[in-house]
């Protein structure tokens, strides 16, 4: 990719991913959306080339690449099929707290599930606790040998098909509330059941479900990190996942842009090719510029992460905010360029517009991103007035 320095090995991986997208994933995108069907065939193909290993360190059996290269991979998958992109991204979201906060034993036990092709889910949201994570009511009560969890989680991406769920709950011990903490729960654990499957506007090949915990016992080694520092763990997880959603949004925007340019280059109106009309040219120029700017923000965050910068909350939120807004706007403009045909399912821009909207909502709404950005900037310039 222009302006991005990747190793020879990373470029090889990216080329393999592009070939997979072209031959296998993109041709299925409209069908799995229409049928609202989980794309198991795409998951199988991604497992065959080891994409789950790209976010797992080599010492635990993975083939980890740089964060910038990973974002490039995720963008390509999402460009071919945004639903498949978020499935792969969610595997990374579920895996991150294990890699970052797990013990050596936890890493070797749980990461192996991903390396064998397992599907992950990352669960924070509840019906009354979306943007306000501190309002989570799911409880984890310490007993001899482990914890008993009770509560209901909502909007869990891949929740009904996940082999492993990383789930946040309020921990208490000896009658004392200790705060939020992540737990790793395997598929089939007694007391963990799937509730409602959501019928969604977009990313319809990616399943979204409730997860219900009723006296669900998990052993002590299911807890990740120190529950008294659980909220900071959650923020770290979100700082890691938001760039992934930003990459998904850019990939989606690129797909909509390319569809619009292709259509504008063949459609004739008023005796001229559509792309020869100045109004359309202005739209194309603005779409391309905003996509390029969004991608540079995403790459910047990836470089910060590769450099080991800890506090990237503002930058991660900027990338997620801008890229998701660009995706929705570019997809909308792509429909406008197609005219009435853009509103029909025969053309991919209709699906891409529906898919784009969720990028402004999950992993923190655009409004939440603005709050995060403003607070970090105010804390930087007014350190004595931190809130």
N, C-alpha and C positions, 0 to 999 in steps of 0.2 A: 504494500500500500504506500502511496506517495507520502513522503515525509515521516514515515514510521519505521524505525530501525528494529527489525526483528532478527533473531538468529536464523541461520540456515535451517536448523531443525524446526523452528517455529514457522518459517515460511512453508516448509514441507507439510506440516500439519494443516496449515491454512489452505493450502492447495487441495489436500485430500478432502477437507471439509467443503470447499467450494464444489468439488466434483460430486460429493454426496448430495449436496443441496440441489444441484442442477439435475442429477439423474433420478434421485429418489424422493427428496423431501418436497421440493416445489411442486412437482406434478400432483401430489396428494393434497395440497393445502386446501383447495376449494372443496374437495370431496369430504374430508374429515370435518371441515367446518359445517357443511350442509347436513351431514349425518350426526353432528355433535358426538363424534366418536373419538375416543382416546387413541392417538396414533402409535399403537404398539409397534407397528412395522418400522416407524421412524426411530423409536427408542432402541429397537433391536439393532438397526443399522448403526446408530451412534455408539452403542455398546461394542459393536464389532471393531470399530476403529479406536476405542478406548477414550471417548470424550470425558467420561467421569473421572478418569485418572489425571486430567489436565489441571484440576484444582486440588490434587492430593500430593503432598510432598513425597519425594522419591524414597525417603527413609521408611515410609509406610507402604511402599509398593506402588505409588503413583508415578506419574510422569509430568510433574508440575511444570507449567510454562509461566512466563512473566504475566503479570496482571494485564499489561497492555495487549499482549498476544491473546490472552483469554477473552478480553473484551472484543477483539477482532473476530474471534471464533463465534462468540455469541451474537454479534451483529450479523454475520453471514447466515447463521441458522435462522435468526429472526426475520431476516430479509426474505428467506424462502418460505417460512411458515412461523408467524409470531406465536402461535400456540405451542409449537415444538420448542421454540426459543425459550419460553417461560418455563416449560417443563425442565429443560436442561439448567436454566438459571436457578430454579428452585432446588435442584439437587445441590448446587453450590451453596445456596442459602442455608440448607439443612446441615451441610458439611462444615461450613465455616466455624461455628462455635465449638465443634469437636476439635478441629485443628488448632484453633486459637486458645481454647480454655480447657480442653480435656487433658486427663492424665495420659501417661504413656500407654497404660493398659487400655484406657478408653479409646484412644486413637487406633490402636492395633485391632481392637474388637469391632468398633463401629465403622471405621473407614473401609474395612474389608467388604462390608455390605455393598458400598458404592462401587468398589473395584470389581465386584462380581456382577455389576450391572443393575444394582438395586435402585429403586426410585425413592427420593426423599421428599419430605414436606417440612415446612417451617411455619409454626403456628403461634401467633400472638393475639390476633383479633378475637373479640367476643361481641355479642349483639349490642352491648352497652359500652364497649371499650374498643373503639377503633383508633382514632387519632390520639386518644387519651389512654396510653398504655398503663398508666398507674392505676386506672380504674378496673383492671383485670380482677375477676372474682374467682377464677379457678384456683383451688387450694391444693397444697401439697403438705400433708401433715406427717411429721416424722414419727415413725414407730420403729420397733425393733427390726433391724435388718434392712430398712428402706423407708419408703414414703407411700402414703395413700392419697391419690389424686381424685378430685371431684370437680366437675364443671363442664361447660359446653363451649367449644371453640367454633367460630364461624369463618367463612370465606377462606378455607384452607386449600390452597392450590395443591393438587395431586393427593389430597387427603384420603380419598377412598381407594387409591391404588398404591399408596406409599408402603414401602418395606420398612421404613424408619422415619419417625417424626421427631423433630426437635421442637419442643413445646414449652412455653413460658407459663409459670404458675406462681402464686403467692405462697411462699414457704413459711411454715410456722413450726416452732419447736418449744416444748415446755410452756405452752400458752403464750409464747412471744412471737410476734410477727417479725420475720427477718427480711422480707422484701421479695422482689421478683427473682426467679432463677430458671434457667433452661434445664429441661429433662430430655433425655433421649429414650424414646419408647419404640419398641419393635412391633411390627405387625403381628397380630395374633395375641397380644398381651391381654389377659383376662380383664374385663372392665373397660376396655377401649373399643368403642363401636362407632360405625359411620352413621351419621344422621342424614339430614336433608342434602340432596344433590341440587345445586343451584342451576337454574335455567338462565343463561347469560346472554347479553347483547352481543358480545364479541369473545375472542379467543375461545371459541366454543369447543375446540378439540382438546383443550386443557380443562380437566375436571376441577370443580370447586365444590367443597362439601363442608358439612359440619362434622366435628369429631366430639363424641360424647364420652366423658369419663365418669364412671360410676364405681366408686370404691376400687379404683384401679391401682393395684399394688405394683410398684417398681422397686428394684433393689437399690441399695445405697449408691452403687456405681453408675446409676442412671443420671445422677445429678452432675451437672457441669459447673465447675467453678465455685466461688464463694457466694452464697445467697445474699450476704450482706452487701455485695457489690453487684448485684444482679441487674440493676437498672443501667449501670455503666456497660455491662456486658451486652445488654439489648441495644444500646446506642451504637456500640462497636459493630454489632451484627447489621444494623441498618446502614451504617456508613459503608459497609462492605457490599450490601445488596443493592443499594440505590444506583451505583454505577452500572450494575448488571441490567437493571431496568432501563437506564439511560441508553445503554448499548442496544437493547431490544428496540427502543423507540427509534433510534437512528436507523437501524436496519429496516424497520417497517416504513419509515419515511423514504428511504432510498427506493424501496420496492414501489411505493406509490408514485414517486417522482419518475422513475423509469417507465412505468406504465403510462403516465401522462405524456411524457415526451414521445414515446412510441406512437401513441394515438394521435397526438398533435402533428406528427410528421407524415401521417397517412390520410387524415380526414380533410376533406375539402369543404370550404364554406365561402360563399360569395366569390366563387371563381378562383380562390387561392387556397393553398395548403394552410391548415389551421395555424401552424407554427410560424407562418409568415405575417400574421396579424400582430401588430405591436403590443396590443393588450395581452395576448397570450405570451409573447416573448418576455414581457415584464414579469408575469406570473412565474414563468420558468426560471428567470434569473433570481427572483426573490426566494423561490423554493430551494434552488441549488445553494445559494449563499447561506441560508439559515441551516440547511443540513450540514454544510461544511463547518459552520461555526459550532453547531451542537457537537459534532464529532470531535472537534479540537478540545472542547471542554471535557468530554469523556476520556480522551487520551491523556489529558493533563492529570486527571484524577488517577488514572492507571499508573502514570509515571510517579506520582507522589507515593502511591502504595508500594510500588517496586523499590522506591528509595527508602522505605521504612518510616515515612512520616506518620506519626500517630494521630494527630488531630486533623482530620480531613472532613469534618462534619459540614463545614460551609461549602467546600468545594464539591463534595459528593451531592449535597442538596442542590447546588447550582446546576450541576450536570443533569441531575434527574429532572429538575424543574424545567430547564430550557429545552432539553431533548424531548420531553413528553409534550410540551406546548408546541414544539416544531412538528412532531409527528401528527398531532391532531390537525394542525393548520395545513400541513402539506397534503395530508390525506383528503381534507376538505377541498383544497384547491384542485387536487387531481380529479375529484368528482366533477367540479365545476368545468374543467377543461373537457371532460368527456360529455358534458351536457346531460341530456336525459338518459343516455346509455350508462353513465356513471352511477345512476341510481338503481341499475338493474344488476342482478346477480350474475349475469353472463360475463361481467367484467370484474377483475380482482379488486378494483379500487373501492367497490361497495363493501367488501369484506374488510379491507385494510382500514377503512374509516371506522368501522365498528370495533376493530381490534385496537385502534389507536387510543380510544377514549380511556381505557382502563389504565394506560400508562400514566395518566394524570391523577390516578386515585391510589393504586396499591403501592406499598412501601412508603406510604405517606403522601397525602394529597398535595397538590401544588401550593395550597394555602399553608400547609404545615411546613413545606420546604422554605417558603418565604419567612416564616417565623424563625426557623432554625438559622437561616442565613443572617437575618437581622440581629438575632441575639448573639451569634458568634462575632459579628462585626462590632457590635456595641461593647461586648466584653473585651475585645482586642483594643479598642480605643478608649474605653472607660473601665479599666480592670477593677476599680474599687466599687463599681456599681453592678457587679455580676448578679444575675438572678437565676 
